[in-house]
Amino acid sequence: MAIDISAPPEIVGEVSNLLKVLAEPNRLAILAILLDGERCVCEIGDTLGLAQPLVSHHLKQLASAGAATVEKRGRWHYYRAAPGLIDELAGNLRDLRFIGAKIIESSTKGSVCE
């Protein structure tokens, strides 16, 4: 998920999607738990006092955004934070200043201030 600063500015959308997913308080709390280690849905629900269907929904969103991975063992699903997620996200946020410069540089529109 690392931003390639030589890529088109549209790559900002990738980081934006992850941040949207993480902006939901329950998902952020779930991710915090997963950063501590692998957990099954029922453990997360019990810890946060959330119903299993709601936890499953949030975990699906986290997995779709690349923030979590899942492994099925028997009838249980075990989730963990995606390896390197925090370091990648921090690096992507630091790279935004370079992306901004690239967006400005590649803009074909003139300034309305001129």
C-alpha positions in Angstrom: 0.0 0.0 0.0 3.0 2.3 0.0 2.5 5.5 -2.1 4.8 5.6 -5.1 5.6 9.4 -5.4 6.3 8.9 -9.1 2.8 7.6 -9.6 -0.1 9.8 -10.7 -1.7 12.0 -8.0 -4.8 9.7 -8.0 -2.8 7.4 -5.7 -3.9 9.7 -2.9 -7.3 7.9 -3.1 -5.7 4.7 -1.8 -4.7 6.4 1.4 -8.0 8.3 1.6 -10.0 5.0 1.5 -8.0 3.5 4.3 -8.3 6.7 6.4 -12.1 6.6 5.8 -12.3 3.1 7.1 -10.2 3.9 10.1 -12.2 7.0 10.9 -15.1 4.9 12.3 -14.4 4.6 16.1 -15.4 0.9 16.4 -13.1 0.0 13.5 -10.2 2.0 15.0 -10.8 0.2 18.4 -10.8 -3.2 16.6 -7.6 -2.4 14.8 -6.0 -1.4 18.1 -6.9 -4.8 19.5 -5.6 -6.6 16.4 -2.3 -4.7 16.6 -1.9 -6.5 20.0 -2.2 -9.9 18.2 -4.5 -12.3 16.5 -8.1 -12.5 17.7 -11.3 -14.2 16.7 -14.6 -12.3 16.1 -16.1 -13.4 19.5 -13.1 -12.2 21.5 -13.3 -8.8 19.8 -17.0 -8.6 20.4 -16.7 -9.5 24.1 -13.8 -7.1 24.6 -15.7 -4.1 23.1 -19.2 -5.1 24.1 -20.3 -5.3 20.5 -22.6 -7.8 18.8 -20.9 -10.4 16.6 -22.6 -9.3 13.3 -21.4 -5.7 13.9 -17.9 -6.9 14.6 -17.9 -9.1 11.5 -19.1 -6.1 9.4 -16.3 -3.9 10.7 -13.7 -6.6 10.3 -14.8 -7.1 6.7 -14.3 -3.4 6.1 -10.9 -3.5 7.6 -9.9 -6.5 5.5 -11.2 -4.9 2.3 -9.1 -1.8 3.0 -6.0 -3.9 3.5 -5.8 -3.1 7.2 -6.5 -6.6 8.5 -5.9 -10.2 7.3 -8.2 -13.2 8.1 -7.5 -16.9 8.4 -10.4 -19.5 8.8 -9.7 -22.4 11.2 -12.7 -24.7 11.4 -15.7 -22.6 12.0 -13.8 -19.6 13.5 -12.3 -16.7 11.7 -9.1 -15.2 13.1 -8.0 -11.7 12.3 -4.8 -9.8 12.7 -3.6 -6.4 11.7 -1.9 -6.4 8.2 1.8 -6.7 8.6 3.6 -3.4 8.4 0.3 -1.4 8.4 1.3 1.3 10.9 4.7 1.9 9.3 3.2 2.0 5.8 0.5 4.4 6.9 2.9 6.7 8.6 5.2 6.7 5.6 2.3 7.4 3.3 1.2 10.4 5.4 4.8 11.7 5.4 4.8 11.3 1.6 1.7 13.5 1.2 3.9 16.6 0.9 5.6 15.2 -2.1 2.3 14.1 -3.6 1.0 17.6 -3.2 3.9 19.1 -5.0 3.5 16.5 -7.8 -0.3 17.4 -8.1 0.6 21.1 -8.4 3.4 20.4 -10.9 1.3 18.2 -13.1 -1.7 20.6 -13.1 -2.7 21.8 -16.5 -4.9 24.5 -15.2 -3.7 28.0 -14.6 -4.3 29.7 -11.3 -7.5 31.7 -11.0 -5.5 34.1 -8.9 -3.3 35.2 -11.9 
